[in-house]
Amino acid sequence: MRVTPVRIMATSILLIGVLAVVCLASLTTGPAKLRPGAVLAELFGSPGALDAMERTILMRVRLPRVLLGALVGGTLAIGGVVFQALLRNPLAEPFVLGVMGGSAFGAILGILGGWAFFPGVTGVAFAGGILTIALVIGIAGGRTRIHTNTLLLAGVIVNAFFSAAIMFLLSVTRNQEIHNVLRWLMGDLSLATFRELVILAPLVLIGFTLIFASSRSLNLIVMGEETAMHLGVQVERVKKGLLVLVSLVVSAAVALSGIIGFVGLIIPHVLRILVGSDHRLLLPASLLFGAGFLVFCDTVARVATTQTELPVGVITALAGGPFFMYLLRRKQR
Amino acid sequence: MNFPRAAGTVLRTLCVALVAAVAMAGAVRAVALTDEAGREVRVPDRSQRIVSLAPSITEILFALGAGGRVVGVTQYSNYPAEAARLPKVGSYINLSLEKILALRPDLVIGIRDGNPKAIIDRLAELGVPCYIVDPQSLDGVVTTVRNIGRAVGREQAADQIAAQMASRIREVERRVAGLATPRVFYQIGVEPIVSAGQGTFPNILIETAGGKNIAADMAAYPQLNVEQVLVARPEIIIVTSMTREYDFERVRAFWGRWPGLPAVAAARIYVVDSDLMDRPSPRIVEGLETLARLIHPQRFK
């Protein structure tokens, strides 16, 4: 089916509707039972149906958490789309170029140093991610032509190196903060606040606008860099620009949420199966679907057991894996 | 309108308002305490809804007679038995912010080693008073009991328990004073072999009970290979019940393969209840006495 502005709009509106429903459902779900009616009243106009503690839970715990989940989920999904296109590799995901190792290493230094989560740990995690990406792009020939395979290899090796460095730190430390490290490594949205959202939201919106503006170039690059060049795409400039842009937003998201796997890998594939591989449609659809998916998974993580909360990364893999296999199977038939 | 019913309604409303006013006055009154992490905490005069963030804190609260005011505990709070039935807010290292808030606590008591700082900071920011304890020694546990007693308005009970604990600790110290210190290997994990080293309560207990922990200079919970244990030639091996899913007899048989080990030759391999050894609660004194009896039986006849 042809991709027209009307179709992009229609799909986006549909997915925004789905996202809104998931977010509202998430806001009413949790250990504290908040009635959906009271939640809606509190959010849209007539507060008073909730008492002080319920309002605190809704407005200062759940709302920032849901919004952070949506932003992070959307960011990881578009990160996956762009990396899979640029590297022309279906296994690419937003962490593949070393963001994971770099920001995890930074975060762990911050946590073991006993710094506050925000801005301390977040700041070093972000710096770690960005520096690592810069290093990897540099290794792959940053100033001249970027070699896709070298880029991938460098990313994989840097991630492996940092994983080893993290294992080393965790084995020798006598610091009791070590438990918090594990929490971060498994991905955690439960401590989100508006302070963090104020930073991440504009970054994601500007980043997405710029990425969306390159969707035609991405379509051509996927067909082959030579072809794209002949059709007038400044391949190297677009590639470098997108790599830096995506790395920036993904590092920011990871710094705030920890490492949430699977979203960036499977959401792009799911959406390619559902809406096709034209990036003008694929990018907004992935952003919205990824956002909804992570909010859904985080909601499940919140209520799955009465004993504690599960790491959201466990749910993304458990829920995403079978769903993805089903879609793959259906596509083959 | 029916007059008596209207009067009843007015009366009832007044009563409710009165009760609410009294309750609010009680809640508003608070004392500023400095907790063991050096933080200023405004603790309500008489807290009614306490959430405990570690099994040891739960044990202290129940020992102080404040168990009835505890509304939430962590996953492994298994002592006393009624504590285990209370709502859970996660494990002490993996807490759920929302589960804590949903219990509407007027006081949260946490522990510095273990509870994520990020959660404590968020709770404090949301206006929930969090009193943090940080026991680092046996006398530190005694102090913690006193401090929690002050925080929940049970000073007298706390002083009594603290005095008993201190005198039992002094008694053990007196009995083992001047004795030779046999080498002790404290085994938490079976596969891999894990022990307890620097800064841990098992290490403190072994030393106070007149033993020498072979892992004393190692990391908090070091992983050892068999060779390290053999070289250290432990005279006593203590296996904790943390390994209960594993058969204690199999652990004994495992070490039995090295009859040259002094602990094997003397048949001094014992199993102890880990909850008595690594929880900074009043019961840790029982743990100390248990170890002292195993290490120096001749002094505890």
Interface residues (C-beta under 8 A of the other chain):
Chain A: G30 P31 A32 M53 T56 I57 R60 V61 R62 G114 A116 F117 S171 V172 T173 R174 Q176 E177 H179 N180 R183 S190 L191 T193 R302 T306 Q307 T308 E309
Chain B: Q75 K88 V89 G90 S91 I93 N94 L95 S96 L97 E98 K99 L101 A102 R104 R112 D113 G114 P116 K117 A118 I119 D121 R122 L126 G127 Q198 G199 A219 A220
